[in-house]
Amino acid sequence: MNSTYWLNKKCVLTGGSSGLGVSIARALLTRGAHVVLVARNEEKLVNAASNLGDRAGEVTPFVADVTREEDVARLFVEVESRWGQLDFLCNSAGRSARGRALDTTPDDFQQLLDVNFLAAVRTTRAFAAMLLQQQGHLVNIGSLASKIAPRYMGGYPASKFALAAYTQQVRLELSPQGLHVLQVCPGPILRDNTEPRFLDHQGGLPAEAQRPAAGAKLRGIDPDWLAGKILDSCQRRRPELIVPWKVRLLVAVSQFSPRLGDWLLLRATTN
């Protein structure tokens, strides 16, 4: 691998105030890239950016809500005036959920579609021409729930399935013109904050719904390790990264035999 590949690359990263987004930013900066770090919570974003300082690259925090068209337009103007080009766009902004399918309202689905899917559509449309000009990278952070739909995850799998479909369509249409498109489908990411999540979503759900990935029997993924894998996959211009790799077998089985796939998924998410 070319150790100088990312040097001076111009990068935009949404969802950059916490979690995997921060780890991807750190990996880019360590390799000498310049990063506009985007999130809607100004305090968290500024803290994240300050903690990423003193590295080889340059980080600029930019407060924006990428579910809003006008904010994406402001982001585009910032990038165009600052650099006039873009090599890497990573759509990492996202939100998970818990709930039974029938208890999940259309409004609940719409909120998750806005942040997990339509936000990526907005940023991709805004920056596609720049990325094509540089033959750069579009990275969409999905989930294992982009491939399989476990119980008790509310509207989350539907929103991530939509992102996966869009990513594939963009890849098929724009890869021949030089754009690299990567779909990342990770399992549960290790978090610094170990306090229980989704307590307001429980509504009588079984205990496993509270666990990471709704009870999937998977080891948490180190976000810094995953960030390195994502950048390596970009350099190799791979179309997809599924972690852990063994889930690819479940995905293949589910396509071949939905009945068997459902049985295996239940076994994998039930104590």
C-alpha positions in Angstrom: 0.0 0.0 0.0 1.1 3.6 -0.8 2.0 5.1 2.6 1.6 8.7 1.1 -1.7 8.1 -0.6 -3.8 10.3 1.7 -1.3 13.1 2.0 -3.0 16.4 1.3 -6.2 14.6 0.2 -9.3 16.8 0.7 -12.0 15.0 2.8 -15.5 15.7 4.1 -16.8 13.5 6.9 -20.3 13.7 8.3 -21.2 12.4 11.7 -17.8 13.5 12.9 -18.5 14.4 16.5 -18.3 10.8 18.0 -17.9 7.1 17.4 -16.6 5.7 14.1 -16.7 9.2 12.5 -14.0 10.5 14.9 -11.9 7.4 14.3 -12.1 7.8 10.5 -11.1 11.5 10.9 -8.2 10.5 13.1 -7.0 7.9 10.6 -7.2 10.4 7.7 -5.4 13.2 9.7 -2.6 10.8 10.8 -2.0 10.0 7.1 -1.8 13.7 6.2 -5.2 14.4 4.9 -7.2 17.6 5.3 -10.6 17.1 6.9 -13.8 19.1 7.2 -15.5 17.5 10.1 -19.3 17.9 10.1 -21.9 17.4 12.8 -24.9 19.3 14.1 -23.9 19.5 17.8 -21.5 22.4 18.0 -20.1 21.6 21.4 -19.4 18.0 20.7 -18.0 18.8 17.3 -15.6 21.4 18.6 -14.4 19.1 21.4 -13.9 16.3 18.8 -11.9 18.5 16.5 -9.7 19.9 19.3 -8.9 16.4 20.5 -7.8 15.6 16.9 -5.3 18.4 16.7 -1.6 18.2 16.5 -1.6 15.7 13.7 0.0 15.6 10.2 -3.2 16.8 8.6 -5.6 19.7 9.2 -9.1 19.5 10.7 -11.9 22.1 10.3 -15.1 21.7 12.3 -18.3 22.7 10.4 -21.6 22.8 12.1 -24.4 21.5 9.9 -27.5 19.2 10.0 -27.2 17.1 6.9 -30.9 16.3 7.0 -31.4 19.9 5.9 -30.9 20.9 2.2 -29.8 24.4 3.1 -27.1 23.1 5.5 -25.7 20.8 2.8 -25.7 23.8 0.4 -23.7 25.8 3.0 -21.3 22.9 3.4 -20.7 22.7 -0.4 -20.0 26.5 -0.5 -17.4 26.0 2.3 -15.6 23.2 0.6 -15.7 24.9 -2.8 -14.3 28.1 -1.4 -11.7 26.4 0.8 -10.4 23.8 -1.6 -12.2 23.9 -4.9 -12.0 20.1 -5.0 -12.9 17.0 -3.0 -11.2 13.5 -2.9 -13.2 11.8 -0.2 -16.7 12.0 1.1 -17.8 9.7 4.0 -21.4 9.7 5.1 -21.1 8.5 8.7 -24.0 10.4 10.2 -26.6 8.0 11.5 -28.9 6.9 14.3 -30.0 3.5 15.5 -33.3 2.6 17.2 -35.3 -0.1 18.9 -38.9 -1.2 18.6 -41.2 -3.8 17.1 -42.0 -3.4 13.5 -45.7 -2.9 14.1 -45.1 -0.4 16.9 -42.8 1.7 14.6 -44.9 4.6 13.2 -44.5 6.1 9.7 -43.0 9.2 11.5 -40.4 7.0 13.2 -39.5 5.5 9.8 -39.3 8.9 8.3 -36.9 10.3 11.0 -34.5 7.4 10.5 -34.7 7.6 6.7 -33.9 11.3 6.9 -30.7 10.8 8.9 -29.5 7.3 7.7 -30.4 7.5 4.0 -31.6 10.9 2.7 -28.8 12.8 4.3 -26.4 10.7 2.3 -28.4 11.3 -0.9 -28.1 15.1 -0.3 -24.4 15.1 0.3 -23.7 12.7 -2.6 -25.7 14.9 -5.0 -23.9 18.0 -3.8 -20.3 16.6 -4.1 -20.6 14.0 -6.9 -19.1 16.3 -9.6 -16.1 17.2 -7.4 -15.5 13.6 -6.5 -15.7 12.5 -10.2 -13.3 15.2 -11.2 -10.7 13.8 -8.7 -11.7 10.1 -9.3 -12.2 10.1 -5.5 -14.0 8.0 -2.9 -17.6 8.0 -1.8 -17.9 6.0 1.5 -21.4 5.2 3.0 -21.4 3.8 6.5 -24.2 1.3 6.7 -24.5 -1.6 9.1 -25.0 -5.3 9.2 -28.6 -4.2 9.2 -28.0 -3.1 5.6 -28.0 -6.8 4.8 -30.2 -8.5 7.4 -33.1 -7.2 9.4 -33.0 -8.5 13.0 -36.0 -8.2 15.3 -36.7 -5.2 17.6 -34.7 -2.6 15.6 -37.6 -0.4 14.6 -37.0 1.5 11.4 -33.3 1.1 11.5 -32.9 -1.8 9.0 -35.2 -0.3 6.5 -33.3 2.9 6.5 -29.9 1.1 6.1 -31.3 -1.2 3.4 -32.3 1.9 1.5 -28.7 3.3 1.9 -27.3 0.0 0.6 -29.5 0.0 -2.5 -28.6 3.7 -3.3 -24.9 2.9 -2.8 -25.0 0.0 -5.3 -27.0 2.1 -7.8 -24.5 5.0 -7.6 -21.6 2.5 -7.9 -23.0 0.9 -11.0 -23.7 4.3 -12.7 -20.6 6.2 -11.7 -17.8 3.7 -11.3 -17.2 3.6 -15.0 -16.5 7.4 -14.8 -13.9 6.8 -12.2 -15.7 7.3 -8.9 -14.9 4.7 -6.2 -18.0 3.8 -4.1 -17.6 1.8 -0.9 -20.4 0.4 1.3 -19.3 -0.4 4.8 -21.4 -2.8 6.8 -20.0 -3.2 10.3 -21.4 -5.0 13.4 -21.7 -3.3 16.8 -18.9 -0.7 17.4 -17.3 -0.5 20.8 -18.2 2.8 22.5 -16.5 4.8 25.2 -19.9 5.5 26.8 -21.2 2.2 28.2 -24.4 3.5 29.7 -27.6 1.7 28.5 -29.1 3.0 25.3 -32.6 3.0 23.9 -34.2 3.0 27.4 -37.0 5.1 26.0 -37.6 2.7 23.2 -38.2 -0.4 25.3 -42.0 -0.7 25.5 -41.9 -4.2 26.8 -39.2 -5.5 24.5 -37.2 -8.5 25.6 -33.9 -7.9 27.3 -31.8 -8.8 24.3 -33.2 -5.8 22.4 -31.3 -3.5 24.7 -27.9 -5.2 23.8 -25.7 -4.0 21.0 -27.1 -5.0 17.6 -30.3 -6.1 19.3 -28.7 -9.2 20.9 -26.5 -10.3 18.1 -23.7 -12.7 19.4 -20.9 -10.6 18.0 -17.8 -9.1 19.5 -17.7 -5.3 19.5 -15.5 -3.8 16.8 -12.6 -1.4 17.7 -13.5 1.8 15.7 -9.8 2.8 15.2 -9.1 -0.7 13.6 -12.2 -0.4 11.4 -11.2 3.1 10.3 -7.9 1.7 9.1 -9.7 -1.1 7.2 -12.0 1.5 5.5 -9.1 3.6 4.3 -7.3 0.4 3.1 -10.5 -0.6 1.2 -10.5 2.8 -0.4 -7.0 2.5 -1.6 -7.8 -0.9 -3.1 -11.1 0.5 -4.5 -13.1 -2.3 -3.1 -16.9 -2.1 -3.4 -17.9 -3.4 0.0 -16.5 -4.1 3.5 -18.5 -6.4 5.8 -17.2 -6.9 9.4 -17.1 -9.5 10.8 -16.5 -11.5 7.6 -18.5 -14.5 8.8 -21.8 -12.5 8.4 -21.2 -12.7 4.6 -22.2 -16.3 4.8 -25.4 -15.5 6.6 -26.2 -12.9 4.0 -25.5 -15.4 1.2 -27.6 -18.1 2.8 -30.5 -15.6 3.4 -30.5 -14.8 -0.4 -30.5 -18.5 -1.3 -33.0 -19.6 1.3 -35.0 -17.0 3.3 -36.4 -19.7 5.6 -32.9 -21.0 6.5 -31.6 -17.4 6.8 -34.4 -16.5 9.2 -33.6 -19.5 11.3 -29.9 -18.7 11.4 -30.6 -15.1 12.3 -32.9 -16.1 15.2 -30.2 -18.4 16.5 -27.6 -15.6 16.2 -29.7 -13.1 18.2 -31.4 -15.2 20.9 -29.8 -16.1 24.2 
